[in-house]
Amino acid sequence: MAAKLFAWLVYGLIGMAAFGYGKKQGKAGAMILGGALMVYPYAVDGALLLWLVGAGLTAALFLWRD
């Protein structure tokens, strides 16, 4: 339970930062991935899957450049 809550917090903050950065810089990719990072924990069940999807979306922030 604690791992899930910590993952929600970590990836929610990363998502907020990415969304804000994308909005400020006019980068749609960062906004989309930031929004996905903030929303996906509601759809994913299980701590391991939560961490894996979050890590994948965070890596995509660095790989998908506008």
Contacts in CASP RR format, 6 or more apart in sequence:
PFRMAT RR
TARGET T0000
AUTHOR 0000-0000-0000
METHOD contacts of the structure
MODEL  1
MAAKLFAWLVYGLIGMAAFGYGKKQGKAGAMILGGALMVYPYAVDGALLL
WLVGAGLTAALFLWRD
3 47 0 8 1.000
3 50 0 8 1.000
3 51 0 8 1.000
4 41 0 8 1.000
4 46 0 8 1.000
4 47 0 8 1.000
4 50 0 8 1.000
7 41 0 8 1.000
7 47 0 8 1.000
7 50 0 8 1.000
7 51 0 8 1.000
7 54 0 8 1.000
8 41 0 8 1.000
8 50 0 8 1.000
11 37 0 8 1.000
11 38 0 8 1.000
11 40 0 8 1.000
11 41 0 8 1.000
11 50 0 8 1.000
11 54 0 8 1.000
11 57 0 8 1.000
11 58 0 8 1.000
12 37 0 8 1.000
12 38 0 8 1.000
12 41 0 8 1.000
14 34 0 8 1.000
14 37 0 8 1.000
14 58 0 8 1.000
14 61 0 8 1.000
15 33 0 8 1.000
15 34 0 8 1.000
15 35 0 8 1.000
15 37 0 8 1.000
15 38 0 8 1.000
16 34 0 8 1.000
16 38 0 8 1.000
18 30 0 8 1.000
18 31 0 8 1.000
18 33 0 8 1.000
18 34 0 8 1.000
18 35 0 8 1.000
18 37 0 8 1.000
18 61 0 8 1.000
19 30 0 8 1.000
19 31 0 8 1.000
19 34 0 8 1.000
19 35 0 8 1.000
19 38 0 8 1.000
20 30 0 8 1.000
20 31 0 8 1.000
21 27 0 8 1.000
21 30 0 8 1.000
22 28 0 8 1.000
22 29 0 8 1.000
22 30 0 8 1.000
22 31 0 8 1.000
23 31 0 8 1.000
26 66 0 8 1.000
27 66 0 8 1.000
28 66 0 8 1.000
29 64 0 8 1.000
29 66 0 8 1.000
30 61 0 8 1.000
30 66 0 8 1.000
33 57 0 8 1.000
33 60 0 8 1.000
33 61 0 8 1.000
33 64 0 8 1.000
34 57 0 8 1.000
34 61 0 8 1.000
36 57 0 8 1.000
37 54 0 8 1.000
37 57 0 8 1.000
37 58 0 8 1.000
40 53 0 8 1.000
40 54 0 8 1.000
40 57 0 8 1.000
41 50 0 8 1.000
44 50 0 8 1.000
44 53 0 8 1.000
END
